[in-house]
Every structure is written in C-alpha cells, then in structure tokens.
Amino acid sequence: MTKAIVKCPDRFVETEIDGEVVLMDLESADFFSLTGPAFDVWQLIDGTRDKAAIVSSLAADYDAPDEAITPDVDAFLAEMVGACFLRGD
C-alpha cells in the first residue's frame, strides 16, 4: 500500500473501550477486537498516512527498527482489507 490507507466506515461500526477497539462487520455481524499494536495501527489509520508513515510512527513509539514492525503491520492491514474495513491498493 503506497497510497494513504482509508477506512471504509460503511462496512463496520466501531467502539473504543479502555484501550480496545471493537469492530462489528455490518454485513456478517462478526466482531474484531483490536488491542495492543493492532489498536495502535488502527488509531494511526486516518486517511492521510500510508503504510510507511504508520510503520515509522510505530517504530518510534516502540523503539524498534522499521524492519521489525513491517511484517506485523502488513499482516494486520491485509486482514483488515480482507474484512473490507480498509480500502486496499
């Protein structure tokens, strides 16, 4: 993903409770619970950042190299694209 990552809010509803985001798929009624790094990634998806910006921000927050963060971010973004919660390239 090289363009800004964009949420598809018409596909889900979300609620934030005590450091957790709960997403409900409006089509299937499946729930996703986002905590820890997944929560952090989700919060960074604001329609202006691309994957590189998200990885860079997380790397700074977690004091880790981009290369250590990238595989987990890729996996999370792929899951969210697969759930149709994000627009993918």
Number of C-alpha atoms within 10 A of each C-alpha: 13 11 13 19 22 17 19 14 13 11 16 20 15 14 10 12 8 6 10 15 20 16 19 18 18 13 9 10 11 11 14 14 14 17 15 10 15 17 16 18 21 17 11 19 18 14 12 11 17 17 20 16 15 23 25 17 17 21 17 11 10 11 9 13 13 16 11 11 17 18 12 15 19 14 11 16 22 15 13 18 18 12 16 17 21 20 16 17 9
